[in-house]
Amino acid sequence: MEIKSTFEYLKVLDSIAELIDKRTFTPEAKQRLKELMIAVKKFERQALKEESPMERLISDFYSAPYLLN
């Protein structure tokens, strides 16, 4: 699985939360959870390569300064 956008990233995080909330893990659910978590890690690593956290914070501040007060 590959995450290509922030929207997909948020949907995957939501799916992970739903799987964890069920608390009953079938082997298929465990495998699905593992795949989703790997996809999230890959997306996060790629996002950090493209823009450092400091650069992201600065761009977020300029795009929406009222959110960081």
C-alpha positions as CSV (number, residue, x, y, z in Angstrom):
1,M,0.0,0.0,0.0
2,E,1.2,3.5,-0.8
3,I,-0.1,6.8,0.6
4,K,0.1,9.6,-1.9
5,S,-1.7,12.5,-0.2
6,T,-2.4,14.0,3.2
7,F,-6.0,13.1,2.8
8,E,-5.1,9.4,2.3
9,Y,-2.7,9.6,5.2
10,L,-5.5,10.8,7.5
11,K,-7.9,8.1,6.2
12,V,-5.3,5.4,7.0
13,L,-4.7,6.8,10.5
14,D,-8.5,6.6,11.0
15,S,-8.5,3.0,9.8
16,I,-5.7,2.1,12.2
17,A,-7.6,3.7,15.1
18,E,-10.7,1.7,14.1
19,L,-8.8,-1.6,14.0
20,I,-7.2,-0.9,17.4
21,D,-10.5,0.0,19.0
22,K,-12.0,-3.3,18.1
23,R,-9.5,-5.1,20.4
24,T,-10.2,-8.4,18.8
25,F,-7.5,-9.2,16.3
26,T,-7.9,-11.9,13.7
27,P,-4.8,-12.9,11.8
28,E,-6.2,-10.9,8.8
29,A,-6.8,-7.8,11.0
30,K,-3.2,-8.1,12.4
31,Q,-1.8,-8.3,8.9
32,R,-3.9,-5.3,7.7
33,L,-2.8,-3.3,10.7
34,K,0.8,-4.1,10.0
35,E,0.5,-3.0,6.3
36,L,-1.3,0.2,7.3
37,M,1.4,1.1,9.8
38,I,4.2,0.4,7.4
39,A,2.5,2.7,4.8
40,V,2.2,5.4,7.4
41,K,5.9,5.2,8.3
42,K,6.9,5.3,4.6
43,F,4.7,8.4,4.0
44,E,6.1,10.2,7.1
45,R,9.7,9.4,6.1
46,Q,9.0,10.7,2.6
47,A,7.4,13.9,4.0
48,L,10.4,14.6,6.2
49,K,12.8,14.2,3.2
50,E,10.8,16.7,1.2
51,E,10.4,19.3,3.9
52,S,12.1,19.5,7.3
53,P,9.9,20.0,10.4
54,M,11.2,23.6,10.7
55,E,10.4,24.5,7.1
56,R,6.9,22.9,7.5
57,L,6.3,24.9,10.7
58,I,7.3,28.2,9.0
59,S,5.1,27.5,6.0
60,D,2.2,26.6,8.2
61,F,2.7,29.8,10.1
62,Y,2.7,31.9,7.0
63,S,-0.4,30.1,5.5
64,A,-2.4,30.2,8.8
65,P,-0.8,32.4,11.5
66,Y,-4.0,32.5,13.6
67,L,-3.8,28.7,14.2
68,L,-0.4,28.9,15.9
69,N,-1.2,31.6,18.5
